[in-house]
Amino acid sequence: MDNGLDSITESLPRHFSSSDFIKVVKDSFPEEYAAILRQADYRSLHSWIARWYLNKHFTQIGEEHLITIMGHKNLNKLWRK
């Protein structure tokens, strides 16, 4: 993700959810995303992105209840570029 972070960021609005970020990663880098899922389960990968990766690169501005990629209601962090 680090190598594609600029293009991922360009595809996101100024404020975005963890789920929005994951969708862009999945759509922008489908082969890499699939390769990671062969080594880690879906939930673990998305939790790592939401809890650790985004904290390293963006500023958290709040939380919001959203429907996850899998269709579940979940509390998502909101981020600012």
N, C-alpha and C positions, 0 to 999 in steps of 0.2 A: 504494500500500500504506500510505503514511503516514496517509491519511485513515481507513482501516479498521483501523489497528493495534490499537486497543483491543478491537474485536470479534474480531479474529483471536486476540489474546492470551487472551481469555476462553474461546475454543474449545479451547485447548491445555492439556495437563496442566502441572504445575509444571516438570517436566523433559521436554524434547522434542527430537526430532532435526530436522535441516534438512529432511528428507523430510516429517516431520509438518507442519511449518510450510507447506511448499509445497502439500501436500494441502489444508490449510485455506484458503489463499489461492485455490486453484483452485476449491474448492467454494463458498466464500463470495462470490467475485467472478468468476463465469465469463465474463462479457462483457469485463471489463477484462483478465482473464488472456488471453483469446483475442486481444484487440486488441494486447497486448504481443507475443504470439507471431507476429503478422503482421509485426512489425518486427525480431524477434530469433529465432534458433533456440532450440529447447527446451533444449538443453544449455547454451548461453550464459546464458540467463535463470536457470536453476536454479543454475548455478555462481556467478553474480553474487549471487543471494539467499544462498546458503550461505556465500560468502566475504566479502561486503562488507556486505550489508544486515543480516544477523543480528548481525554483529560490532558494528555501530553501536548496536543496540537491546537486546542481551541479553548475558549472561555465558556464555562457553563453559566447560563443565565436563568435557569429555572427548570421546572418539571411540568409535564402535562400527561394526562391519560390519553393514550392513543391506541389504535388497533395495530398490532404488530404485523409483520410480514406474514406470519403464520395465521393471522386472523384472530388472535387473542387480545383481550383488553389488557394493557400493561402501562405502567408508569414509565415514560420515556424522558430522558434528560433533554433539555433544549440548549443549543449551543449557538455561539456567535463567532463568525469568522474573525 
